[in-house]
Every structure is written in structure tokens, then in C-alpha cells.
Amino acid sequence: MKNTVNIVFAGIGGQGVIKASDILSESAFTAGYDIKKSEIHGMSQRGGSVSSDVRFGEKVFSPIIPPGEADFLVVLTEDQIEINLHHLKKCGRLISSRDIDTSKLPDPKTLNTALLGILSSSVDIPLKNWEDAIRKLLPSKSTDMNIEAFRIGRKE
């Protein structure tokens, strides 16, 4: 991959926006990509907006994704879609809870890893790197259910 892939995560505090971007970053890094990441927490501890930009590719110079340049916008709550759509490029892909049957998730708290499963089908990062990152970055007591949610997102 020669081009930089730009992914914006958005949601509200406590949904796992930052953790999802951490898992993507770790997965891409262990796959050999240069990675840059930035976060905006806002009033996240009070249920406010949270976003994270992740850029990866052969060589990445800046962590910030310019408006209208995101290849993917991953949104964890529907009320954050409209206010974050300006990040997405015209041919970009929106990934949200609308794309998954949340009743099939092992726990509602695994939505972030399920959406990563959807994303993983569209980026060039091996499955093993994703699952290794989940195991590394999440508590051992929740690893199995998060990997299950990730696979539901991948539709495996």
C-alpha cells in the first residue's frame, strides 16, 4: 500500500472510541505500517463527543485528517453521524451501528470491536494482527467476547 489510509472514529465518552483507535493503530503498526494518531476527548467524562484520527501507510507525516479526506468514518452512536460527516471524502465509507445487528453481540459494550470487524474487511491488515491487538489492549476477562464481536462484524 503506497497511499495513506485515513480513518476517523467518533462517538461519546465511555463508548470505546479511543480503545477502538488504539486497536486499529496497534494492528496497523504490527503489520508494518507507519502510523499517526490524534484524539479529541472534549467533555468525554460527561458523555460529550470524542473523536480520534488514525492515519497509516508507507509513510505518514501528520496525525490530523483534513476535512473531507477520511476514507472511513466509524461512528459509535447515531447522533454523532451528522456532525462528523464533513470528515468523510465523497467516495468514503461510513460505518455505524446501522451496519450490524447489535442484538447478536455478546455484550453492548463490544460494539466498538464489532465495528472494527466491519472496518477490517476493507483495509489491508491481516486478521491475526487485529486479534493480537485485541488480546494485547483489552482486559483478559473481556478478550473472548470482544473477539467474538469482532468476528460478528467481519461476518465470519
C-alpha positions in Angstrom: 0.0 0.0 0.0 1.5 3.3 -1.1 -1.4 5.6 -0.1 -2.2 6.7 3.3 -5.5 5.4 4.8 -7.4 7.9 6.8 -9.9 6.7 9.4 -12.0 8.9 11.8 -13.6 7.4 14.9 -16.4 9.3 16.6 -18.8 8.8 19.5 -19.4 9.9 23.0 -17.4 9.3 26.2 -17.4 5.7 27.5 -18.2 4.0 24.2 -14.7 2.9 23.4 -13.8 5.3 20.7 -10.2 5.7 21.9 -9.8 2.0 22.5 -11.0 1.2 19.0 -8.5 3.6 17.5 -5.8 2.1 19.7 -6.6 -1.4 18.4 -6.5 -0.2 14.8 -3.2 1.6 15.4 -1.6 -1.5 17.1 -2.9 -3.7 14.3 -1.5 -1.4 11.5 1.8 -0.9 13.3 2.4 -4.7 13.8 1.5 -5.1 10.1 4.5 -2.8 9.3 2.8 0.5 8.5 3.8 3.9 9.7 1.0 5.2 12.0 -0.1 8.6 13.3 -3.0 9.1 15.7 -4.7 12.0 17.4 -7.5 12.3 19.8 -10.1 14.9 21.0 -11.7 14.0 24.3 -13.8 17.1 24.8 -16.1 16.6 27.7 -15.9 12.9 27.3 -16.3 12.1 31.0 -19.7 13.8 30.9 -20.9 12.0 27.8 -19.5 14.5 25.4 -18.1 14.0 22.0 -14.9 12.0 21.5 -13.1 11.5 18.2 -9.8 10.0 17.1 -8.0 10.3 13.7 -5.9 7.3 12.6 -3.7 7.5 9.6 -1.5 4.6 8.3 0.5 3.8 5.2 4.0 3.6 4.0 5.0 7.0 5.4 2.6 9.3 7.3 3.7 12.9 8.1 0.7 14.2 10.1 -1.8 12.8 12.6 -4.6 15.1 11.6 -7.0 14.2 8.8 -8.1 17.3 6.9 -11.9 17.7 6.5 -13.3 15.7 3.6 -10.3 13.4 3.4 -11.3 10.4 5.6 -11.6 7.1 3.8 -13.7 5.7 6.6 -15.8 7.3 9.3 -16.6 4.9 12.1 -19.3 6.2 14.4 -20.4 4.5 17.6 -23.6 6.5 18.2 -26.1 7.6 15.6 -26.3 11.2 17.0 -22.6 11.7 16.0 -23.1 10.9 12.3 -24.3 14.2 11.1 -21.8 16.3 13.0 -18.9 14.2 11.7 -19.9 13.6 8.1 -17.7 16.5 7.0 -14.7 14.4 7.7 -15.6 11.8 5.1 -14.5 12.1 1.5 -17.1 11.7 -1.3 -16.2 8.1 -2.0 -15.5 7.3 1.6 -17.4 4.8 3.7 -19.5 5.4 6.8 -19.5 2.5 9.3 -22.0 2.7 12.1 -24.2 0.6 14.4 -26.7 0.6 11.5 -24.4 -1.9 9.8 -24.7 -4.5 12.4 -27.4 -6.4 14.3 -26.5 -5.3 17.8 -28.8 -8.0 19.3 -26.3 -10.6 18.2 -23.4 -9.0 20.1 -22.3 -10.8 23.2 -22.4 -7.5 25.2 -23.5 -4.0 24.2 -20.0 -2.8 25.2 -18.5 -4.7 22.4 -20.0 -2.5 19.6 -16.6 -0.8 19.1 -14.9 -4.1 18.3 -17.8 -5.3 16.1 -17.4 -2.1 14.1 -13.7 -2.7 13.8 -14.6 -6.1 12.4 -16.6 -4.4 9.6 -13.7 -2.0 9.0 -11.1 -4.8 9.0 -12.7 -6.3 5.8 -11.8 -3.1 3.9 -8.2 -2.5 5.0 -5.1 -4.4 4.3 -4.2 -5.6 7.8 -4.1 -9.4 8.4 -6.7 -10.9 10.7 -4.0 -12.1 13.1 -2.8 -8.6 13.8 -6.3 -7.5 14.7 -6.9 -10.3 17.1 -3.5 -10.0 18.6 -4.1 -6.3 19.2 -7.5 -7.0 20.9 -5.8 -9.6 23.2 -3.0 -7.1 24.0 -5.1 -4.0 24.6 -8.2 -5.3 26.3 -8.5 -6.9 29.8 -8.2 -10.7 29.6 -11.7 -11.1 31.1 -13.3 -9.4 28.1 -11.0 -10.7 25.3 -13.1 -13.6 24.2 -16.4 -11.7 23.9 -14.6 -8.8 22.0 -13.0 -11.3 19.5 -16.5 -12.8 19.1 -18.0 -9.3 18.4 -15.1 -8.6 16.0 -15.9 -11.7 14.1 -19.6 -10.9 14.0 -18.6 -7.6 12.4 -16.5 -9.5 9.9 -19.4 -11.8 9.4 -17.3 -14.9 10.0 
